[in-house]
Amino acid sequence: DLKVWQKAHEVVLAIYDLTRKFPRSEIFGLTSQMQRAAVSITSNIAEGFGRHGYKEKIQFYYLAQGSLTELKNQLLITRDIKYLDEKSFQELNERVKITHQLLQGLISKSKTFLNHVS
């Protein structure tokens, strides 16, 4: 139900759609890395959401953020080696940016609860 999870899920679907078009030689390279990073974002958000303690929640949200940062790097590489045109890069990068902002908001909000509990 989390909006950040929903937006991250859209990113996952877009990454799978994009990587289907990559050369077969990338199956164990960028294709695998990008898919795993994208899936890791939603998986860690879900894992964190399912935890009861805010300290644990935040830990998983930070892991999701790390995967998101990894995906940003991979998108830059994908654009620079011409697997992705500039327009498509900008559109996908905007989705990633929105997801990052929502995730930052979730982390910040969770930290306020952590501070109240301590």
Residue pairs with C-beta under 8 A, 6 or more apart in sequence:
2 45
2 49
2 106
3 102
4 45
4 99
4 102
4 103
4 105
4 106
5 42
5 45
5 46
5 49
7 95
7 98
7 99
7 102
8 38
8 41
8 42
8 45
8 64
8 68
8 99
8 103
9 42
10 95
11 38
11 41
11 71
11 92
11 95
11 96
11 99
12 38
12 39
12 41
12 42
14 92
14 95
15 34
15 35
15 38
15 71
15 92
16 35
16 38
18 34
18 78
18 83
18 84
18 88
18 92
19 26
19 30
19 31
19 34
19 35
21 83
22 30
22 31
22 83
23 83
26 83
30 74
30 77
30 78
30 83
33 70
33 74
34 71
34 74
34 75
34 78
37 67
37 68
37 70
37 71
37 74
38 67
38 71
40 63
40 64
40 67
41 64
41 67
41 68
41 71
41 99
42 64
43 64
44 60
44 61
44 63
44 64
44 67
45 60
45 61
45 64
45 103
45 106
47 60
48 56
48 57
48 58
48 59
48 60
48 61
48 63
48 64
49 57
51 57
51 60
54 110
54 111
54 113
54 114
54 117
55 114
57 110
58 107
58 110
58 111
58 114
61 103
61 106
61 107
61 110
62 107
64 103
65 100
65 103
65 104
65 107
68 96
68 99
68 100
68 103
71 96
72 93
72 96
72 100
75 84
75 89
75 92
75 93
75 96
78 84
78 89
79 85
79 86
79 89
84 92
